[in-house]
Amino acid sequence: MAGYFLAAKMRLFVLRPPLVYWIVALTIIVVVMFIHGVGILIPTNLRVYFELRKSEPDLAKVQPLMRR
């Protein structure tokens, strides 16, 4: 971050407004997708995986998890 401000002050690297808005929008999308994947998808898939690895999996328990 400090490198960006130093380069901007020296006029070596200046982001123009349309490009800055795209970068901010993409960063927000990536953060939301990361939180969704780590917070919702991975735990649900692990629950399903561990349930299906049992000798007698309870499919009635798996179905609601997969609908989520």
PDB file of N, H, CA, C and O in Angstrom:
ATOM      1  N   MET A   1       0.828  -1.182   0.000  1.00  0.00           N
ATOM      2  CA  MET A   1       0.000   0.000   0.000  1.00  0.00           C
ATOM      3  C   MET A   1       0.877   1.251   0.000  1.00  0.00           C
ATOM      4  O   MET A   1       0.591   2.220  -0.704  1.00  0.00           O
ATOM      5  N   ALA A   2       1.930   1.221   0.784  1.00  0.00           N
ATOM      6  H   ALA A   2       2.162   0.434   1.355  1.00  0.00           H
ATOM      7  CA  ALA A   2       2.813   2.385   0.845  1.00  0.00           C
ATOM      8  C   ALA A   2       3.488   2.612  -0.503  1.00  0.00           C
ATOM      9  O   ALA A   2       3.738   3.751  -0.898  1.00  0.00           O
ATOM     10  N   GLY A   3       3.781   1.513  -1.207  1.00  0.00           N
ATOM     11  H   GLY A   3       3.578   0.588  -0.886  1.00  0.00           H
ATOM     12  CA  GLY A   3       4.404   1.633  -2.523  1.00  0.00           C
ATOM     13  C   GLY A   3       3.492   2.333  -3.513  1.00  0.00           C
ATOM     14  O   GLY A   3       3.956   3.120  -4.339  1.00  0.00           O
ATOM     15  N   TYR A   4       2.209   2.055  -3.438  1.00  0.00           N
ATOM     16  H   TYR A   4       1.833   1.416  -2.767  1.00  0.00           H
ATOM     17  CA  TYR A   4       1.253   2.723  -4.332  1.00  0.00           C
ATOM     18  C   TYR A   4       1.238   4.225  -4.073  1.00  0.00           C
ATOM     19  O   TYR A   4       1.278   5.021  -5.011  1.00  0.00           O
ATOM     20  N   PHE A   5       1.180   4.616  -2.790  1.00  0.00           N
ATOM     21  H   PHE A   5       1.148   3.969  -2.028  1.00  0.00           H
ATOM     22  CA  PHE A   5       1.130   6.041  -2.466  1.00  0.00           C
ATOM     23  C   PHE A   5       2.428   6.748  -2.861  1.00  0.00           C
ATOM     24  O   PHE A   5       2.402   7.895  -3.307  1.00  0.00           O
ATOM     25  N   LEU A   6       3.551   6.070  -2.696  1.00  0.00           N
ATOM     26  H   LEU A   6       3.573   5.139  -2.333  1.00  0.00           H
ATOM     27  CA  LEU A   6       4.823   6.659  -3.104  1.00  0.00           C
ATOM     28  C   LEU A   6       4.859   6.836  -4.620  1.00  0.00           C
ATOM     29  O   LEU A   6       5.269   7.889  -5.108  1.00  0.00           O
ATOM     30  N   ALA A   7       4.437   5.822  -5.366  1.00  0.00           N
ATOM     31  H   ALA A   7       4.104   4.966  -4.969  1.00  0.00           H
ATOM     32  CA  ALA A   7       4.420   5.921  -6.827  1.00  0.00           C
ATOM     33  C   ALA A   7       3.432   6.987  -7.294  1.00  0.00           C
ATOM     34  O   ALA A   7       3.705   7.698  -8.260  1.00  0.00           O
ATOM     35  N   ALA A   8       2.294   7.105  -6.625  1.00  0.00           N
ATOM     36  H   ALA A   8       2.072   6.526  -5.840  1.00  0.00           H
ATOM     37  CA  ALA A   8       1.319   8.129  -6.999  1.00  0.00           C
ATOM     38  C   ALA A   8       1.863   9.523  -6.730  1.00  0.00           C
ATOM     39  O   ALA A   8       1.630  10.447  -7.509  1.00  0.00           O
ATOM     40  N   LYS A   9       2.581   9.671  -5.634  1.00  0.00           N
ATOM     41  H   LYS A   9       2.770   8.920  -5.001  1.00  0.00           H
ATOM     42  CA  LYS A   9       3.154  10.982  -5.307  1.00  0.00           C
ATOM     43  C   LYS A   9       4.245  11.367  -6.307  1.00  0.00           C
ATOM     44  O   LYS A   9       4.409  12.543  -6.634  1.00  0.00           O
ATOM     45  N   MET A  10       4.986  10.375  -6.786  1.00  0.00           N
ATOM     46  H   MET A  10       4.853   9.420  -6.520  1.00  0.00           H
ATOM     47  CA  MET A  10       6.028  10.627  -7.773  1.00  0.00           C
ATOM     48  C   MET A  10       5.474  10.657  -9.197  1.00  0.00           C
ATOM     49  O   MET A  10       6.223  10.843 -10.156  1.00  0.00           O
ATOM     50  N   ARG A  11       4.162  10.472  -9.331  1.00  0.00           N
ATOM     51  H   ARG A  11       3.554  10.320  -8.552  1.00  0.00           H
ATOM     52  CA  ARG A  11       3.469  10.463 -10.618  1.00  0.00           C
ATOM     53  C   ARG A  11       3.949   9.335 -11.538  1.00  0.00           C
ATOM     54  O   ARG A  11       3.934   9.479 -12.760  1.00  0.00           O
ATOM     55  N   LEU A  12       4.370   8.221 -10.951  1.00  0.00           N
ATOM     56  H   LEU A  12       4.382   8.103  -9.958  1.00  0.00           H
ATOM     57  CA  LEU A  12       4.790   7.066 -11.738  1.00  0.00           C
ATOM     58  C   LEU A  12       3.617   6.144 -12.054  1.00  0.00           C
ATOM     59  O   LEU A  12       3.582   5.500 -13.103  1.00  0.00           O
ATOM     60  N   PHE A  13       2.678   6.092 -11.151  1.00  0.00           N
ATOM     61  H   PHE A  13       2.706   6.615 -10.299  1.00  0.00           H
ATOM     62  CA  PHE A  13       1.563   5.174 -11.290  1.00  0.00           C
ATOM     63  C   PHE A  13       0.327   5.848 -10.715  1.00  0.00           C
ATOM     64  O   PHE A  13       0.163   5.946  -9.499  1.00  0.00           O
ATOM     65  N   VAL A  14      -0.530   6.305 -11.600  1.00  0.00           N
ATOM     66  H   VAL A  14      -0.398   6.225 -12.588  1.00  0.00           H
ATOM     67  CA  VAL A  14      -1.731   6.995 -11.151  1.00  0.00           C
ATOM     68  C   VAL A  14      -2.933   6.273 -11.755  1.00  0.00           C
ATOM     69  O   VAL A  14      -3.029   6.107 -12.971  1.00  0.00           O
ATOM     70  N   LEU A  15      -3.844   5.850 -10.885  1.00  0.00           N
ATOM     71  H   LEU A  15      -3.766   5.985  -9.897  1.00  0.00           H
ATOM     72  CA  LEU A  15      -5.067   5.205 -11.368  1.00  0.00           C
ATOM     73  C   LEU A  15      -6.105   6.267 -11.666  1.00  0.00           C
ATOM     74  O   LEU A  15      -6.405   7.121 -10.832  1.00  0.00           O
ATOM     75  N   ARG A  16      -6.635   6.199 -12.848  1.00  0.00           N
ATOM     76  H   ARG A  16      -6.391   5.505 -13.526  1.00  0.00           H
ATOM     77  CA  ARG A  16      -7.653   7.155 -13.235  1.00  0.00           C
ATOM     78  C   ARG A  16      -9.009   6.674 -12.717  1.00  0.00           C
ATOM     79  O   ARG A  16      -9.195   5.472 -12.524  1.00  0.00           O
ATOM     80  N   PRO A  17      -9.956   7.579 -12.488  1.00  0.00           N
ATOM     81  CA  PRO A  17     -11.227   7.221 -11.844  1.00  0.00           C
ATOM     82  C   PRO A  17     -11.976   6.011 -12.408  1.00  0.00           C
ATOM     83  O   PRO A  17     -12.397   5.182 -11.602  1.00  0.00           O
ATOM     84  N   PRO A  18     -12.181   5.834 -13.717  1.00  0.00           N
ATOM     85  CA  PRO A  18     -12.942   4.647 -14.130  1.00  0.00           C
ATOM     86  C   PRO A  18     -12.239   3.338 -13.732  1.00  0.00           C
ATOM     87  O   PRO A  18     -12.902   2.373 -13.351  1.00  0.00           O
ATOM     88  N   LEU A  19     -10.938   3.305 -13.816  1.00  0.00           N
ATOM     89  H   LEU A  19     -10.400   4.089 -14.125  1.00  0.00           H
ATOM     90  CA  LEU A  19     -10.190   2.101 -13.475  1.00  0.00           C
ATOM     91  C   LEU A  19     -10.263   1.819 -11.976  1.00  0.00           C
ATOM     92  O   LEU A  19     -10.354   0.662 -11.564  1.00  0.00           O
ATOM     93  N   VAL A  20     -10.225   2.847 -11.181  1.00  0.00           N
ATOM     94  H   VAL A  20     -10.152   3.787 -11.516  1.00  0.00           H
ATOM     95  CA  VAL A  20     -10.312   2.684  -9.729  1.00  0.00           C
ATOM     96  C   VAL A  20     -11.669   2.088  -9.350  1.00  0.00           C
ATOM     97  O   VAL A  20     -11.741   1.221  -8.479  1.00  0.00           O
ATOM     98  N   TYR A  21     -12.731   2.539  -9.989  1.00  0.00           N
ATOM     99  H   TYR A  21     -12.673   3.244 -10.697  1.00  0.00           H
ATOM    100  CA  TYR A  21     -14.062   2.022  -9.679  1.00  0.00           C
ATOM    101  C   TYR A  21     -14.177   0.542 -10.040  1.00  0.00           C
ATOM    102  O   TYR A  21     -14.791  -0.232  -9.307  1.00  0.00           O
ATOM    103  N   TRP A  22     -13.588   0.153 -11.164  1.00  0.00           N
ATOM    104  H   TRP A  22     -13.089   0.783 -11.759  1.00  0.00           H
ATOM    105  CA  TRP A  22     -13.603  -1.259 -11.561  1.00  0.00           C
ATOM    106  C   TRP A  22     -12.822  -2.113 -10.568  1.00  0.00           C
ATOM    107  O   TRP A  22     -13.258  -3.205 -10.205  1.00  0.00           O
ATOM    108  N   ILE A  23     -11.686  -1.620 -10.137  1.00  0.00           N
ATOM    109  H   ILE A  23     -11.332  -0.733 -10.433  1.00  0.00           H
ATOM    110  CA  ILE A  23     -10.866  -2.378  -9.184  1.00  0.00           C
ATOM    111  C   ILE A  23     -11.600  -2.536  -7.856  1.00  0.00           C
ATOM    112  O   ILE A  23     -11.577  -3.615  -7.263  1.00  0.00           O
ATOM    113  N   VAL A  24     -12.241  -1.490  -7.390  1.00  0.00           N
ATOM    114  H   VAL A  24     -12.260  -0.613  -7.871  1.00  0.00           H
ATOM    115  CA  VAL A  24     -13.005  -1.572  -6.133  1.00  0.00           C
ATOM    116  C   VAL A  24     -14.175  -2.542  -6.282  1.00  0.00           C
ATOM    117  O   VAL A  24     -14.427  -3.352  -5.390  1.00  0.00           O
ATOM    118  N   ALA A  25     -14.884  -2.467  -7.393  1.00  0.00           N
ATOM    119  H   ALA A  25     -14.680  -1.809  -8.119  1.00  0.00           H
ATOM    120  CA  ALA A  25     -16.022  -3.361  -7.617  1.00  0.00           C
ATOM    121  C   ALA A  25     -15.565  -4.817  -7.676  1.00  0.00           C
ATOM    122  O   ALA A  25     -16.204  -5.687  -7.084  1.00  0.00           O
ATOM    123  N   LEU A  26     -14.487  -5.088  -8.369  1.00  0.00           N
ATOM    124  H   LEU A  26     -13.968  -4.382  -8.850  1.00  0.00           H
ATOM    125  CA  LEU A  26     -13.967  -6.462  -8.457  1.00  0.00           C
ATOM    126  C   LEU A  26     -13.494  -6.966  -7.099  1.00  0.00           C
ATOM    127  O   LEU A  26     -13.696  -8.132  -6.761  1.00  0.00           O
ATOM    128  N   THR A  27     -12.871  -6.096  -6.332  1.00  0.00           N
ATOM    129  H   THR A  27     -12.707  -5.149  -6.607  1.00  0.00           H
ATOM    130  CA  THR A  27     -12.418  -6.497  -4.997  1.00  0.00           C
ATOM    131  C   THR A  27     -13.597  -6.856  -4.105  1.00  0.00           C
ATOM    132  O   THR A  27     -13.535  -7.840  -3.368  1.00  0.00           O
ATOM    133  N   ILE A  28     -14.661  -6.079  -4.161  1.00  0.00           N
ATOM    134  H   ILE A  28     -14.712  -5.280  -4.760  1.00  0.00           H
ATOM    135  CA  ILE A  28     -15.852  -6.368  -3.365  1.00  0.00           C
ATOM    136  C   ILE A  28     -16.467  -7.701  -3.786  1.00  0.00           C
ATOM    137  O   ILE A  28     -16.865  -8.496  -2.934  1.00  0.00           O
ATOM    138  N   ILE A  29     -16.548  -7.949  -5.087  1.00  0.00           N
ATOM    139  H   ILE A  29     -16.225  -7.303  -5.779  1.00  0.00           H
ATOM    140  CA  ILE A  29     -17.112  -9.213  -5.578  1.00  0.00           C
ATOM    141  C   ILE A  29     -16.271 -10.391  -5.121  1.00  0.00           C
ATOM    142  O   ILE A  29     -16.816 -11.407  -4.689  1.00  0.00           O
ATOM    143  N   VAL A  30     -14.962 -10.275  -5.208  1.00  0.00           N
ATOM    144  H   VAL A  30     -14.519  -9.449  -5.559  1.00  0.00           H
ATOM    145  CA  VAL A  30     -14.076 -11.364  -4.790  1.00  0.00           C
ATOM    146  C   VAL A  30     -14.213 -11.626  -3.290  1.00  0.00           C
ATOM    147  O   VAL A  30     -14.241 -12.783  -2.872  1.00  0.00           O
ATOM    148  N   VAL A  31     -14.298 -10.591  -2.488  1.00  0.00           N
ATOM    149  H   VAL A  31     -14.276  -9.651  -2.828  1.00  0.00           H
ATOM    150  CA  VAL A  31     -14.430 -10.766  -1.036  1.00  0.00           C
ATOM    151  C   VAL A  31     -15.757 -11.445  -0.698  1.00  0.00           C
ATOM    152  O   VAL A  31     -15.793 -12.341   0.145  1.00  0.00           O
ATOM    153  N   VAL A  32     -16.846 -11.027  -1.347  1.00  0.00           N
ATOM    154  H   VAL A  32     -16.816 -10.299  -2.032  1.00  0.00           H
ATOM    155  CA  VAL A  32     -18.152 -11.638  -1.092  1.00  0.00           C
ATOM    156  C   VAL A  32     -18.145 -13.114  -1.494  1.00  0.00           C
ATOM    157  O   VAL A  32     -18.665 -13.956  -0.762  1.00  0.00           O
ATOM    158  N   MET A  33     -17.562 -13.429  -2.646  1.00  0.00           N
ATOM    159  H   MET A  33     -17.139 -12.745  -3.241  1.00  0.00           H
ATOM    160  CA  MET A  33     -17.500 -14.819  -3.091  1.00  0.00           C
ATOM    161  C   MET A  33     -16.628 -15.658  -2.167  1.00  0.00           C
ATOM    162  O   MET A  33     -16.947 -16.819  -1.910  1.00  0.00           O
ATOM    163  N   PHE A  34     -15.549 -15.100  -1.670  1.00  0.00           N
ATOM    164  H   PHE A  34     -15.291 -14.157  -1.878  1.00  0.00           H
ATOM    165  CA  PHE A  34     -14.672 -15.819  -0.745  1.00  0.00           C
ATOM    166  C   PHE A  34     -15.404 -16.131   0.559  1.00  0.00           C
ATOM    167  O   PHE A  34     -15.328 -17.251   1.064  1.00  0.00           O
ATOM    168  N   ILE A  35     -16.105 -15.148   1.097  1.00  0.00           N
ATOM    169  H   ILE A  35     -16.166 -14.238   0.687  1.00  0.00           H
ATOM    170  CA  ILE A  35     -16.853 -15.357   2.339  1.00  0.00           C
ATOM    171  C   ILE A  35     -17.949 -16.396   2.129  1.00  0.00           C
ATOM    172  O   ILE A  35     -18.174 -17.248   2.988  1.00  0.00           O
ATOM    173  N   HIS A  36     -18.621 -16.327   1.005  1.00  0.00           N
ATOM    174  H   HIS A  36     -18.438 -15.634   0.307  1.00  0.00           H
ATOM    175  CA  HIS A  36     -19.668 -17.303   0.695  1.00  0.00           C
ATOM    176  C   HIS A  36     -19.080 -18.705   0.587  1.00  0.00           C
ATOM    177  O   HIS A  36     -19.653 -19.655   1.121  1.00  0.00           O
ATOM    178  N   GLY A  37     -17.972 -18.848  -0.078  1.00  0.00           N
ATOM    179  H   GLY A  37     -17.506 -18.076  -0.512  1.00  0.00           H
ATOM    180  CA  GLY A  37     -17.358 -20.162  -0.247  1.00  0.00           C
ATOM    181  C   GLY A  37     -16.835 -20.737   1.046  1.00  0.00           C
ATOM    182  O   GLY A  37     -17.082 -21.902   1.354  1.00  0.00           O
ATOM    183  N   VAL A  38     -16.115 -19.936   1.806  1.00  0.00           N
ATOM    184  H   VAL A  38     -15.915 -18.989   1.555  1.00  0.00           H
ATOM    185  CA  VAL A  38     -15.512 -20.424   3.045  1.00  0.00           C
ATOM    186  C   VAL A  38     -16.545 -20.551   4.152  1.00  0.00           C
ATOM    187  O   VAL A  38     -16.457 -21.465   4.972  1.00  0.00           O
ATOM    188  N   GLY A  39     -17.514 -19.659   4.192  1.00  0.00           N
ATOM    189  H   GLY A  39     -17.585 -18.916   3.526  1.00  0.00           H
ATOM    190  CA  GLY A  39     -18.471 -19.656   5.284  1.00  0.00           C
ATOM    191  C   GLY A  39     -19.666 -20.563   5.085  1.00  0.00           C
ATOM    192  O   GLY A  39     -20.258 -21.022   6.062  1.00  0.00           O
ATOM    193  N   ILE A  40     -20.040 -20.836   3.823  1.00  0.00           N
ATOM    194  H   ILE A  40     -19.559 -20.462   3.030  1.00  0.00           H
ATOM    195  CA  ILE A  40     -21.255 -21.610   3.577  1.00  0.00           C
ATOM    196  C   ILE A  40     -20.966 -22.892   2.798  1.00  0.00           C
ATOM    197  O   ILE A  40     -21.348 -23.977   3.237  1.00  0.00           O
ATOM    198  N   LEU A  41     -20.312 -22.785   1.671  1.00  0.00           N
ATOM    199  H   LEU A  41     -20.002 -21.903   1.314  1.00  0.00           H
ATOM    200  CA  LEU A  41     -20.163 -23.938   0.797  1.00  0.00           C
ATOM    201  C   LEU A  41     -19.241 -25.017   1.357  1.00  0.00           C
ATOM    202  O   LEU A  41     -19.597 -26.196   1.347  1.00  0.00           O
ATOM    203  N   ILE A  42     -18.087 -24.641   1.834  1.00  0.00           N
ATOM    204  H   ILE A  42     -17.798 -23.684   1.842  1.00  0.00           H
ATOM    205  CA  ILE A  42     -17.132 -25.643   2.340  1.00  0.00           C
ATOM    206  C   ILE A  42     -17.680 -26.385   3.556  1.00  0.00           C
ATOM    207  O   ILE A  42     -17.603 -27.613   3.576  1.00  0.00           O
ATOM    208  N   PRO A  43     -18.234 -25.710   4.581  1.00  0.00           N
ATOM    209  CA  PRO A  43     -18.781 -26.471   5.714  1.00  0.00           C
ATOM    210  C   PRO A  43     -19.918 -27.408   5.316  1.00  0.00           C
ATOM    211  O   PRO A  43     -20.008 -28.526   5.823  1.00  0.00           O
ATOM    212  N   THR A  44     -20.783 -26.958   4.415  1.00  0.00           N
ATOM    213  H   THR A  44     -20.710 -26.049   4.003  1.00  0.00           H
ATOM    214  CA  THR A  44     -21.886 -27.816   3.977  1.00  0.00           C
ATOM    215  C   THR A  44     -21.358 -29.039   3.236  1.00  0.00           C
ATOM    216  O   THR A  44     -21.810 -30.158   3.482  1.00  0.00           O
ATOM    217  N   ASN A  45     -20.418 -28.834   2.345  1.00  0.00           N
ATOM    218  H   ASN A  45     -20.051 -27.925   2.145  1.00  0.00           H
ATOM    219  CA  ASN A  45     -19.858 -29.962   1.604  1.00  0.00           C
ATOM    220  C   ASN A  45     -19.111 -30.922   2.521  1.00  0.00           C
ATOM    221  O   ASN A  45     -19.133 -32.131   2.291  1.00  0.00           O
ATOM    222  N   LEU A  46     -18.459 -30.415   3.540  1.00  0.00           N
ATOM    223  H   LEU A  46     -18.440 -29.433   3.727  1.00  0.00           H
ATOM    224  CA  LEU A  46     -17.781 -31.301   4.489  1.00  0.00           C
ATOM    225  C   LEU A  46     -18.789 -32.112   5.296  1.00  0.00           C
ATOM    226  O   LEU A  46     -18.560 -33.294   5.556  1.00  0.00           O
ATOM    227  N   ARG A  47     -19.899 -31.499   5.695  1.00  0.00           N
ATOM    228  H   ARG A  47     -20.085 -30.540   5.484  1.00  0.00           H
ATOM    229  CA  ARG A  47     -20.942 -32.250   6.413  1.00  0.00           C
ATOM    230  C   ARG A  47     -21.490 -33.379   5.550  1.00  0.00           C
ATOM    231  O   ARG A  47     -21.677 -34.500   6.025  1.00  0.00           O
ATOM    232  N   VAL A  48     -21.747 -33.077   4.273  1.00  0.00           N
ATOM    233  H   VAL A  48     -21.594 -32.167   3.887  1.00  0.00           H
ATOM    234  CA  VAL A  48     -22.255 -34.100   3.358  1.00  0.00           C
ATOM    235  C   VAL A  48     -21.213 -35.192   3.160  1.00  0.00           C
ATOM    236  O   VAL A  48     -21.543 -36.377   3.182  1.00  0.00           O
ATOM    237  N   TYR A  49     -19.972 -34.805   2.970  1.00  0.00           N
ATOM    238  H   TYR A  49     -19.703 -33.842   2.952  1.00  0.00           H
ATOM    239  CA  TYR A  49     -18.894 -35.776   2.758  1.00  0.00           C
ATOM    240  C   TYR A  49     -18.768 -36.722   3.942  1.00  0.00           C
ATOM    241  O   TYR A  49     -18.697 -37.937   3.760  1.00  0.00           O
ATOM    242  N   PHE A  50     -18.740 -36.181   5.146  1.00  0.00           N
ATOM    243  H   PHE A  50     -18.798 -35.194   5.294  1.00  0.00           H
ATOM    244  CA  PHE A  50     -18.576 -37.034   6.320  1.00  0.00           C
ATOM    245  C   PHE A  50     -19.811 -37.906   6.559  1.00  0.00           C
ATOM    246  O   PHE A  50     -19.697 -39.022   7.065  1.00  0.00           O
ATOM    247  N   GLU A  51     -20.975 -37.402   6.200  1.00  0.00           N
ATOM    248  H   GLU A  51     -21.068 -36.495   5.789  1.00  0.00           H
ATOM    249  CA  GLU A  51     -22.178 -38.229   6.344  1.00  0.00           C
ATOM    250  C   GLU A  51     -22.155 -39.382   5.341  1.00  0.00           C
ATOM    251  O   GLU A  51     -22.530 -40.504   5.681  1.00  0.00           O
ATOM    252  N   LEU A  52     -21.722 -39.117   4.120  1.00  0.00           N
ATOM    253  H   LEU A  52     -21.417 -38.206   3.844  1.00  0.00           H
ATOM    254  CA  LEU A  52     -21.699 -40.169   3.100  1.00  0.00           C
ATOM    255  C   LEU A  52     -20.579 -41.179   3.330  1.00  0.00           C
ATOM    256  O   LEU A  52     -20.639 -42.287   2.798  1.00  0.00           O
ATOM    257  N   ARG A  53     -19.575 -40.828   4.098  1.00  0.00           N
ATOM    258  H   ARG A  53     -19.526 -39.928   4.530  1.00  0.00           H
ATOM    259  CA  ARG A  53     -18.478 -41.757   4.385  1.00  0.00           C
ATOM    260  C   ARG A  53     -18.854 -42.787   5.451  1.00  0.00           C
ATOM    261  O   ARG A  53     -18.158 -43.788   5.620  1.00  0.00           O
ATOM    262  N   LYS A  54     -19.933 -42.549   6.155  1.00  0.00           N
ATOM    263  H   LYS A  54     -20.498 -41.736   6.018  1.00  0.00           H
ATOM    264  CA  LYS A  54     -20.354 -43.492   7.185  1.00  0.00           C
ATOM    265  C   LYS A  54     -20.772 -44.815   6.538  1.00  0.00           C
ATOM    266  O   LYS A  54     -21.100 -44.863   5.352  1.00  0.00           O
ATOM    267  N   SER A  55     -20.755 -45.869   7.325  1.00  0.00           N
ATOM    268  H   SER A  55     -20.488 -45.830   8.288  1.00  0.00           H
ATOM    269  CA  SER A  55     -21.124 -47.174   6.783  1.00  0.00           C
ATOM    270  C   SER A  55     -22.588 -47.203   6.347  1.00  0.00           C
ATOM    271  O   SER A  55     -22.933 -47.853   5.360  1.00  0.00           O
ATOM    272  N   GLU A  56     -23.441 -46.503   7.080  1.00  0.00           N
ATOM    273  H   GLU A  56     -23.161 -45.975   7.881  1.00  0.00           H
ATOM    274  CA  GLU A  56     -24.851 -46.375   6.692  1.00  0.00           C
ATOM    275  C   GLU A  56     -25.232 -44.891   6.714  1.00  0.00           C
ATOM    276  O   GLU A  56     -25.709 -44.383   7.729  1.00  0.00           O
ATOM    277  N   PRO A  57     -25.018 -44.201   5.589  1.00  0.00           N
ATOM    278  CA  PRO A  57     -25.313 -42.757   5.569  1.00  0.00           C
ATOM    279  C   PRO A  57     -26.815 -42.493   5.647  1.00  0.00           C
ATOM    280  O   PRO A  57     -27.627 -43.242   5.105  1.00  0.00           O
ATOM    281  N   ASP A  58     -27.152 -41.421   6.327  1.00  0.00           N
ATOM    282  H   ASP A  58     -26.492 -40.813   6.767  1.00  0.00           H
ATOM    283  CA  ASP A  58     -28.546 -40.990   6.458  1.00  0.00           C
ATOM    284  C   ASP A  58     -28.842 -40.001   5.332  1.00  0.00           C
ATOM    285  O   ASP A  58     -28.519 -38.817   5.439  1.00  0.00           O
ATOM    286  N   LEU A  59     -29.459 -40.493   4.248  1.00  0.00           N
ATOM    287  H   LEU A  59     -29.721 -41.454   4.162  1.00  0.00           H
ATOM    288  CA  LEU A  59     -29.724 -39.645   3.096  1.00  0.00           C
ATOM    289  C   LEU A  59     -30.782 -38.586   3.390  1.00  0.00           C
ATOM    290  O   LEU A  59     -30.826 -37.548   2.729  1.00  0.00           O
ATOM    291  N   ALA A  60     -31.626 -38.844   4.370  1.00  0.00           N
ATOM    292  H   ALA A  60     -31.591 -39.687   4.907  1.00  0.00           H
ATOM    293  CA  ALA A  60     -32.608 -37.834   4.758  1.00  0.00           C
ATOM    294  C   ALA A  60     -31.925 -36.628   5.390  1.00  0.00           C
ATOM    295  O   ALA A  60     -32.468 -35.523   5.371  1.00  0.00           O
ATOM    296  N   LYS A  61     -30.751 -36.835   5.942  1.00  0.00           N
ATOM    297  H   LYS A  61     -30.310 -37.732   5.958  1.00  0.00           H
ATOM    298  CA  LYS A  61     -29.979 -35.735   6.517  1.00  0.00           C
ATOM    299  C   LYS A  61     -29.201 -34.986   5.434  1.00  0.00           C
ATOM    300  O   LYS A  61     -28.964 -33.783   5.544  1.00  0.00           O
ATOM    301  N   VAL A  62     -28.809 -35.714   4.388  1.00  0.00           N
ATOM    302  H   VAL A  62     -29.002 -36.692   4.298  1.00  0.00           H
ATOM    303  CA  VAL A  62     -28.003 -35.111   3.313  1.00  0.00           C
ATOM    304  C   VAL A  62     -28.854 -34.249   2.396  1.00  0.00           C
ATOM    305  O   VAL A  62     -28.399 -33.199   1.944  1.00  0.00           O
ATOM    306  N   GLN A  63     -30.057 -34.663   2.117  1.00  0.00           N
ATOM    307  H   GLN A  63     -30.427 -35.516   2.484  1.00  0.00           H
ATOM    308  CA  GLN A  63     -30.904 -33.939   1.155  1.00  0.00           C
ATOM    309  C   GLN A  63     -31.156 -32.481   1.545  1.00  0.00           C
ATOM    310  O   GLN A  63     -31.011 -31.607   0.690  1.00  0.00           O
ATOM    311  N   PRO A  64     -31.525 -32.176   2.788  1.00  0.00           N
ATOM    312  CA  PRO A  64     -31.717 -30.747   3.114  1.00  0.00           C
ATOM    313  C   PRO A  64     -30.430 -29.938   3.029  1.00  0.00           C
ATOM    314  O   PRO A  64     -30.447 -28.755   2.689  1.00  0.00           O
ATOM    315  N   LEU A  65     -29.319 -30.589   3.342  1.00  0.00           N
ATOM    316  H   LEU A  65     -29.305 -31.549   3.619  1.00  0.00           H
ATOM    317  CA  LEU A  65     -28.038 -29.869   3.244  1.00  0.00           C
ATOM    318  C   LEU A  65     -27.741 -29.493   1.795  1.00  0.00           C
ATOM    319  O   LEU A  65     -27.252 -28.396   1.527  1.00  0.00           O
ATOM    320  N   MET A  66     -28.030 -30.392   0.867  1.00  0.00           N
ATOM    321  H   MET A  66     -28.427 -31.284   1.085  1.00  0.00           H
ATOM    322  CA  MET A  66     -27.726 -30.116  -0.526  1.00  0.00           C
ATOM    323  C   MET A  66     -28.721 -29.129  -1.149  1.00  0.00           C
ATOM    324  O   MET A  66     -28.402 -28.499  -2.157  1.00  0.00           O
ATOM    325  N   ARG A  67     -29.893 -28.984  -0.583  1.00  0.00           N
ATOM    326  H   ARG A  67     -30.153 -29.496   0.236  1.00  0.00           H
ATOM    327  CA  ARG A  67     -30.848 -27.999  -1.094  1.00  0.00           C
ATOM    328  C   ARG A  67     -30.470 -26.590  -0.684  1.00  0.00           C
ATOM    329  O   ARG A  67     -30.846 -25.619  -1.340  1.00  0.00           O
ATOM    330  N   ARG A  68     -29.738 -26.486   0.384  1.00  0.00           N
ATOM    331  H   ARG A  68     -29.433 -27.275   0.917  1.00  0.00           H
ATOM    332  CA  ARG A  68     -29.328 -25.191   0.906  1.00  0.00           C
ATOM    333  C   ARG A  68     -28.380 -24.584  -0.081  1.00  0.00           C
ATOM    334  O   ARG A  68     -27.889 -23.476   0.135  1.00  0.00           O
TER     335      ARG A  68
END
